[in-house]
Amino acid sequence: MDYHVPSVELAAKILKLLSRYKYKACSLTEIAAKLEMNKTTCLRVLRTLEREDFIRYDGETRKYSLGPYLIPLGNRASELVDLVSSAITELPTIAEQTGFTCVLVERLRNGKLIYIASAEPPREDVRITVSVGQQFPDIGAAFGRCFLAYDDEARWHELIAKGLPRYTDDTVVDGNVFLERLRDTRQLGYTVSHGELTPGFSSIAVPIFNKFGTVELVLAGLMVTSQISEEIETRTVRVLLDASERLSEWYGYQRRAPMERRV
């Protein structure tokens, strides 16, 4: 049975909205408009969440933002999810080894992707800072390919039939190229994208598998495209693949065959 409690659903949507950097502080009118909900209903839920310290209200700006209780709640959740916590702990070391900002990406139920952790390399003049909690589409860059590559191929063709979205001039919108990149990702165990989601930025991504052989998380290095050379790309791929294999083993994944690597 699919249980549905509208007020709980609205509360969850509000928290998710305020967790996004773009909407980190919103008025009642903005929240109601964005969620397409009645303002009176939204206000009741907002005041309940405020009373429980899940959100806070600024009387001067008349805007709502995430509240203080979410900090210990998030820390506690991180501690309870031992494997994710272990992966997050590894992130600074991986960032130092690659020399690039490294992120962990999770796939949400709505198909979007979300940054759940990031680490910047020490002593680097050029670095990319990301906002944990930021969401983005699962098509168009290395992160999404690492998830999509291990989906049923029927979904690939469904996406092509709907029309592949274009985010930049470098976004892959040709169906044949799209399929080829997904198959290469599945075969190699990693993928690289240059400017497919944001002009001038590149990413190298690898999947982290769980014990069922499905992609649990994606680990990726982010860099300015001008920083990349063939030698640097090769070195970064090796570091990320090693980390992927180690973290996948923590999740109980047992590789059935040696992974081919073209690095």
N, C-alpha and C positions, 0 to 999 in steps of 0.2 A: 504494500500500500504506500502511495506517495503522499506523505503528510505535508501540509502546507499551512504555515502560520504567517499571515500577511505582515503583522507588526514585526515579527522576528526577521522576516525577509527584508523589510524596509530598513531595519536597524543595521543589518549586515551590509546592505547596499550603501548606506550612509558612511559606515566605517571604511568600506573599500574606496569610496569616492574621496574621502578626506585623506586616505593614505597615499593618493597620487599627488606627486609634486605640484602639478598644474592646479589642483583643486585643494591644496593643503589648508586654505582658509576660505570659507564660503559663507555667504549670508543665507538666511532661510529661503529667500526668493530664488537664489542661485541653485541651492540644493534641490528644492522642489521642482524647478524647471529642468534641471539636468536629469533628475530621476523620473520626471513626468508624473509627479505625485501631487495630491492635494496639499496645500500649505498647512492647513489645520492639522491634518494627519501627521505631516512631517514634524511640525512643532511639538506635538505630543511625544513622538519618539525621540526627538532631539533633547527635550527636557528630561526624559527618563535616562537617556545615555549620559547627560550632563550630571544628573544626580548621582549616578554610579561611577563618575570620574572617567568614563570611556571617551568623552569629548569635553572640551572646555569652550566657554562662550566669552568673547571679548566685548564688554559693554561699549567701549569707545568705537570700535570698528563695526560692531554688530555682526561679527563673523564667528563661525564655529571652526574648531580645529581638533585634532586628536588630543585626548586627555592623558593625564599623568599615569593612570592605572594601566594603560597599555604597555608601558615600559617594563614593569616587572612581569606582566602577563606574557609579553613577547619573549623576555629572557627565560621565563619558566618553560615556555613552549619549546624554545631552542634546546634547553637542557633535556627535556623529555624525548625529543626526537634525536636520539643519540647519533644516528648515522649522519643526519644533516648537520648536526653540531660538529661532528668530526670533520666533515667536509669543509665547513666554514673555518674551522681551526687550521686546516691545511692551506687555505687560500693565500694568506700573506707569504708563505714560503714559495708557492707557485708563482706569485706575482714577482717576487724577488728573482726567481730563477729565469723567468721569461723577460723581465724588464718592462712588462706591460701591466696595465690594470686588468685584473682578472675578476670574473663574475661567475656566480652560480645562478642558473636560470631554471625556473619551474614552469610547468604548463598548467594553466588553470582550466576549470571545467568549461568555461566559455570559449576555450580554444586560444585565448590570448596567452602571452608569455609574461613573466614577471621576474624582475631581479630580486632574489632573496638574500644575496650577500655580495659584497665587493671588497677588493683589497687593492690598494695602489702600491706600486713598487717604490722602494726607498731610493733616494739620491737620483731621481730622474727629473730632468728639466721639463720634458714634455710628458704630461700624463693626462689621462681622461678620468674625470670624476662622474660617477653615475649615482642616481638616486634610488636607493633600495625601496622597492614597492612600485617603481615605475613599470607600467604595462606597455606592451607593444604587440603588433600582429605576429602570427606564427609563419607568415610567408614573407619572403623577401631578403632574408639574410641568413648567415651561418647558423644562428641559434635555432631558428625555425626548421632549417633543413635537417638538423640533427634529430629533431623529434619526428618530422614528417617522413624521413628516410626509413624509419622502422614501423610506420603505419602500414596498413593493408594498401596494396597498390591501387585498389579500387578508389580509395580516397584521393590519390594523386589525380586520377582521371576526372573525378568529380570537381576538383578544384580547377582543373584546366577547362572543363566544360562551362563552369561559371564565369571564367575569364580571370586571368591572373592580374592582381592589382599592380599598378606601377607607382612606386614611391619616389624613385629618382630615375635619371637617364640610364643608370646601370642596373636597374632592377630587371631580373629575368622574367620576361613575359611570354617568351616563345615556349610553347608546350613541349616540344622535343628537347630543347635545352634544359628545361625544368626537370623533365624525367631523367635526362642523362646525369644531371648534377645530383639528384636524389640517389640514383643507383651507384654513382661514384662514392657518395658519402657512406652508403651502406657497405660497400666493398672495402673502402679504405679505413673507415672508422673515424674520419674527421672531415671537416670541410672548411673552406676559406671563402670569404666574401669581401668585395671591395666596393664600397659606396652603394650597396644595393638598398639600404634602408635610409642612410644619411650620407650625403655627399662628403667625400674627403675622409671618411672613416672606414676602417677595415676591421674584420673580426676573424678569428680562427677558433673553431669550436669542436668539442668532442663530447660524445654521449657518455653518461654514467648509467650503467644498467643495474636493475635490481635482480633479485633471485629468480624472478619469473622471466627474465630476458627482455623485459621492456625498459624503455628509457625512463629513468627516475628523474634525473636532472641533466642539465647540460652545463659543462664547464667551458668557459671561453676567455680568450685574451682579446682586449680591445686596444686598437692603436690608430694613430693618424696614418693614412695610406702612404704618405711620403716617408714614413719611418721604415717601410718594409723593403727588404731586399730578399733575393732567393735564399741566401744564407741564413738570414734572420728568420724567415718563414720556416725553413727546415728545422732550425734549432727549436723554435717555439712549438712546432708540431710535436717534436719528440718529447719535450717536457710535458705537454698536455696529454699526450697519449699514455705516457708512463703514469701520470696522475690519474687518468681515467681508469686504467687497468687496476691500479691500487684501490681506488675508491669503489669500483664495481665489485671487487673481491670483498670489501667490507660489507657490501650489501648482500653478499652471498651468491653473487653471480659466478657461474662456472662457464668459462668460454669453451665452446664445443670444438673449435678449430682455430689454428693460429691465424691471427689477423694479418692480412697482407698490408705492407706499408711501402708506399712509394716516397720515402724520405731519405 
